[in-house]
C-alpha cells in the first residue's frame, strides 16, 4: 500500500466550536442550505480502521494487528464478491474474528504498555 502524502498546511475547520474531523462527506443538506457535519463519515471503513491501528496501536502489536485487519478486509471483500452464497457466512465469520483479534491485540497491549511493563 503506498504511503499517503504529507498533509498540506492550513487551519482546522471548527463546527460549533469543535474541530471537524476528516470525512468523505463533510456537508449535509438542510431544509434551506448545506451545513457542515460534526460526525465522521467514510465510504470505506477499512481505511479508518487501518489508520487507527497505524496511529494508536502500540509498536509491539502493530504488525500483527495490521495483518489481522488486512485478512479481515480480504475476507470481507471475498464474501461480497463470492458467487457461492453458502460460503458467505463463513467468510464473514473469519472477517469479524480477525477484526476482534486486532481489537484485542490493541487493547491488551495498550493495558500492558501503559502499565509500565513495556519497554
Buried (B, 14 or more C-beta within 10 A) or exposed (E): EEEEEEEEEEEEEEBEEEEBBEBEEBEEEEEEEEEEBBEEEBEEEBBEBBEBBEEEBBEBBBEBBBBBBBBBBBBBEBBEEEEEEEEBEEBBEBBEEBBEBBBEBBEEBBEBBEEEEEE
